[in-house]
Amino acid sequence: MQKKKLRVAAYCRVSTDQEEQLLSHDNQVRFYTESINSNPEYECAGIYADERISGTNTKKRDEFNRMIMDCRAGKIDRIITKSISRFARNTLDCLNYVRELKGLGIGVIFEKEAIDTLDAKGEVLLTILSSLAQDESRNISENSTWGIRKRFEIGQHKMSTKRFLGYDADENGKLVVNKQQAKIVKRIFMEFLWGKTTDYIKRIFEREGVINWDGGTKWQSTTIGSMLENEKYKGDTLLQKSYTVDFLTKKRVQNEGEIQQYYIEDDHEAIIEPWIWECVQLEMKRREMYLEEHNITRFSQNTEENPFSSKIICGECNRAFARKGWRTPSGIR
């Protein structure tokens, strides 16, 4: 009776987009495809390969997650991977997945460390080595953060414009005005100074089909509010508005003074005149104080239908008048 072949899969990963890393990715895929197919006891169950993905967590590793799903579906008997650091740099993730796969009767072979997780010694060695891999990832993260902050100190930085209306980035990562989008930015600032709220601006733009930062026509009032506060529109840059608090989860939080920030004046070409930008900040503070003084939650609501919303204040109690409707036989008035 012919022995049943083992269904063997390989997992490959590279974590940067540098050319040599991409070549390494292609080489790994090619190597494991040839290696598995050349073994008469193996049947290739697939090559799962993630590109430009960090190993510190598995949330964004689509191929890794697909491989685990296939394991749970009974499509794989064995996994081969180059090393623990390629499989995962998070000790807990690594051990949890290895133990789950072991419970399914699926072994993982780490070639560099010569570990087979179905072996009795495998888990002890795996615990030690995956901890070392996690420490290595922490050191890399800390060194990278140190380098970025040193560049910030001398004013060197690169800016992403993926969700940044009004600017593109040149080959050096410096901001360059997008003249078409700049018209929309200028209009937002002026509409606000003319008395409109961010929610009202949002509704106007959506009715007119104004193109937003990602090419669509759906706008968010919170995003418009953030744009009005963004110092980059007046040509300056504040660095480290947020920072990473956990190198494993990559969780970022707003910087409330925990780490040093760097403010660069005249960093790039302005879209909004500085004095206009300052006027907008003063108007935002005025509206905030107005709401607090009169104990109301919105500066205005449904302005098109109710232009006096939040505008008429009682001389006795200092509270804003609200419009009320009542039902009559002919309808609501």
ZICOR-V347763 format. One record per run of one state. SS is the DSSP state (@ for helix, = for strand, . for the rest). FROM is the first residue (numbers start at 1). TO is the last residue. If there is no record, write none. Layout:
ss={SS;SS}
from={FROM;FROM}
to={TO;TO}
This chain:
ss={.;=;.;@;.;=;.;@;.;=;.;@;.;@;.;=;.;=;.;@;.;=;.;=;.;@;.;@;.;@;.;@;.;=;.;=;.;=;.;=;.;@;.;=;.;=;.;=;.;=;.}
from={1;6;15;19;39;42;52;62;73;78;82;84;88;91;104;107;111;115;117;122;154;167;170;175;178;179;194;198;209;221;230;231;235;237;240;242;245;252;255;262;265;274;295;313;314;320;321;327;329;331;333}
to={5;14;18;38;41;51;61;72;77;81;83;87;90;103;106;110;114;116;121;153;166;169;174;177;178;193;197;208;220;229;230;234;236;239;241;244;251;254;261;264;273;294;312;313;319;320;326;328;330;332;333}
